[in-house]
Amino acid sequence: MSLKPRVVDFDETWNKLLTTIKAVVMLDYVERATWNDRFSDIYALCVAYPEPLGERLYMETKTFLENHVRHLHKKVLDSEEKILVMYHRNWDEYSKGADYMDCLYR
């Protein structure tokens, strides 16, 4: 991987990244090679030429997380389980997944 800024197709890169982010946030398995590739993709977006794409990456990530949390909220409300049990289970998964995602974005 070159550290030199280069032209990056945001949509193509984001689609690959989104698949991995979904897996990370839901605590699914992500292969080490895929993790490393996405780490490099994030770097490439942030230093893209002629214009860095970090702000767009932030906005797309924010939108994904907001939609994911809405989905979890609905899942908790629609569950037959006790609300606190379901909330705790989803919060535990989400908070761990968000910590892993934070590691990917560093």
Legacy VTK file of the C-alpha trace (Angstrom):
# vtk DataFile Version 3.0
C-alpha trace
ASCII
DATASET POLYDATA
POINTS 106 float
0.000 0.000 0.000
1.353 3.363 -1.003
0.832 6.227 1.438
0.750 8.658 -1.458
-2.642 10.344 -2.096
-4.442 8.968 -5.152
-7.761 9.202 -6.945
-10.357 7.025 -5.187
-13.836 5.975 -6.346
-15.819 6.715 -3.188
-18.897 4.645 -4.054
-16.920 1.535 -4.947
-14.767 1.825 -1.836
-17.735 2.638 0.412
-19.681 -0.430 -0.783
-16.793 -2.716 0.201
-16.346 -0.858 3.467
-20.056 -0.954 4.299
-20.162 -4.740 4.034
-17.307 -4.984 6.519
-18.723 -2.325 8.855
-22.045 -4.173 9.022
-20.225 -7.357 9.996
-18.102 -5.546 12.581
-21.027 -3.764 14.243
-23.026 -7.009 14.403
-19.983 -8.904 15.772
-19.789 -11.198 12.754
-16.509 -12.745 11.638
-14.241 -10.596 9.468
-11.155 -12.162 7.926
-7.856 -10.520 8.863
-7.027 -9.789 5.208
-10.408 -8.081 4.731
-9.894 -6.046 7.916
-6.476 -4.904 6.679
-7.852 -4.029 3.245
-10.653 -1.922 4.765
-8.158 -0.178 7.049
-6.211 0.768 3.912
-9.423 1.843 2.147
-10.288 4.220 4.991
-6.824 5.742 4.825
-7.087 6.102 1.036
-10.434 7.915 1.368
-9.046 10.316 3.950
-6.046 11.302 1.803
-7.713 10.980 -1.621
-6.641 13.245 -4.465
-7.667 15.809 -5.641
-9.972 16.172 -2.641
-9.925 14.160 0.603
-13.125 12.172 1.154
-12.983 11.961 4.944
-16.021 14.185 5.460
-18.123 12.084 3.097
-16.901 8.928 4.835
-17.970 10.427 8.166
-21.440 11.316 6.868
-22.029 7.894 5.271
-20.855 6.144 8.432
-23.109 8.350 10.556
-26.093 7.564 8.325
-25.369 3.838 8.525
-25.153 3.926 12.335
-28.346 5.973 12.675
-30.240 3.495 10.484
-28.748 0.554 12.359
-29.830 2.001 15.720
-33.352 2.633 14.376
-33.479 -1.023 13.339
-32.324 -2.131 16.803
-34.891 0.145 18.437
-37.689 -1.402 16.393
-36.376 -4.885 17.167
-36.460 -4.151 20.900
-39.962 -2.692 20.766
-41.331 -5.550 18.642
-39.790 -8.276 20.780
-41.843 -10.595 22.946
-38.993 -10.672 25.462
-38.819 -8.333 28.416
-37.759 -4.952 27.117
-34.824 -4.544 29.501
-33.388 -7.962 28.608
-33.670 -7.241 24.888
-32.278 -3.722 25.312
-29.286 -5.040 27.266
-28.527 -7.706 24.655
-28.668 -5.206 21.795
-26.712 -2.553 23.693
-23.976 -5.054 24.530
-23.656 -6.100 20.876
-23.787 -2.533 19.585
-21.257 -1.119 22.048
-18.742 -3.910 21.374
-19.252 -3.557 17.628
-18.808 0.212 17.835
-15.545 -0.274 19.738
-14.279 -2.604 17.001
-15.388 -0.152 14.331
-13.500 2.599 16.143
-10.353 0.466 15.906
-10.900 0.088 12.165
-11.251 3.842 11.679
-8.131 4.804 13.661
LINES 1 107
106 0 1 2 3 4 5 6 7 8 9 10 11 12 13 14 15 16 17 18 19 20 21 22 23 24 25 26 27 28 29 30 31 32 33 34 35 36 37 38 39 40 41 42 43 44 45 46 47 48 49 50 51 52 53 54 55 56 57 58 59 60 61 62 63 64 65 66 67 68 69 70 71 72 73 74 75 76 77 78 79 80 81 82 83 84 85 86 87 88 89 90 91 92 93 94 95 96 97 98 99 100 101 102 103 104 105
